[in-house]
Amino acid sequence: MPHGKRESGKRKIRTTRNMKRAKILIGLISLILICAGFFLYEFNLKVKYHGYLLSGEKAPDFTLINHYGTETRLSQFRGKVVLLYFGYTHCPDACPMTLSILKESIERLQNNRNRVQVLFITIDPERDTIQKLRVYVPYFDKDFLGLTGSSQEIAKVAKSYNIFYQKESDVESEAGYFMTHTTSVYLINPKGKLILEYPITDLNPEWIAEDIKRILD
C-alpha cells in the first residue's frame, strides 16, 4: 500500500477514536451536570422545608363522614393546606400529643389559620363513633374535623396513604385494646398535592407553621 494511503488510513482511525472519546467525554459531562442539577434542586427543596419531602403527586381523594354526621371529601378543601393524621380517641399518648402540637402550629399562623384544615381520620371506627369524635376532636380545636366510616372504607383510605395500623388485643387496658399505627402527619398543599411528612419525632409547631407560611405565600 502506498505510503500516503497508509497515513490517510491512520489519520481516519485516529479521527474516529478521537470522536468516540469526545462523545464519551461529552456524555460523562452531561451526566455530571444532570446529577449536579438534580442534587442542587433536591438540596434547595430540602432546605426550604422542615418536613420530609414526598412525591408531590396528587393526594388520593376520599369521602368519609365527619363528626357532624355529614359527608366530607378531601377535594372540598382545595385552596387550603390540609394536615392529615390517622389516629384514634383511645390513644394514650401519640394522638393527643400530635393534635395538641397541630393546634399550637395553627395558632402561630394567626390571620392565616382559616386557610388550613386539620383532618383526623380514626383507625378505630368500632369505638370511634360520630358522637365520640364530636366530643374528642373539637376539644383540641373547634375547627378540626374528625372523620370516620366503615372498617372497609377506613382501610382503603389508610392503604392509599401507606398508613399501617392493627389492633393489639393482648395488651391489658381499661379501654380493651390499643392500636399500633403510623404516627406521621401529612401535609397537602392548596393544589391538592401531597408534599410533606412530619414523623412524630419531628413534630415541632414552629417548623410546621413556618412550612405552611412558605406554602401559602
Steps between C-alpha positions, in 0.01 A plus 500: 500500500639845409634702790243781452206265520637341819538841661151597388360177651679564829363855515148366444545246780634767736215733405242226565657420838512866594135542404404201714699636792340841454153345500578304814642812667197707401274225631683492832492878532127503422438230761701693759308819424166320522596342833629832631182675392285232661704524822469877513128479427447245777728694736310824440171324567628336815626821654175671410283282724535338841278204413616203295430543131257262337429432134289808439239285329130565538378389842256207472147633534248342735155553646428427867251617764601791724414533868190702410365203309543640148713382209842660469715470191870585503474691173252745653792658684681592178649847551599419858793323659379171647675329792397135496540267797382145567435410863237396754332652804617235749863568409690566825788709366584558132158619383423759771858625482482536121166682503630736769807580289283560193283736703808695604623504139170644378499765771838625376344577161272768646306654207583206272358233727173492301704387198594173670286195577597221738337162428512223760408162349423230752657158454262360764150546356374224728528727804536844342140582424390835361392601851836402647692694235271802549616523861864402452621692192361851573653475846832579332363757254143578398600512133665157490289232333475139609419250226371144513340237280467125471800281578536433127489870411758589763727218387479617139590861586782391733646273232498782244720703739720204600369513856558191713275413794391193691317407818707393802245299695754327726578826681326542835306825504174644630431601139514134398771528237752737345576570136851492358514751216703735284537828688609739223315818401460561126483844344297553183545833324216721368526333158424162655854362478659290771831672567618466862511244777569567868600191702401521865865557592504820291168652605603854578221764493740775396635294209155396382375859513804624307446238228133592470583871473746428217240296319231764539725792395 
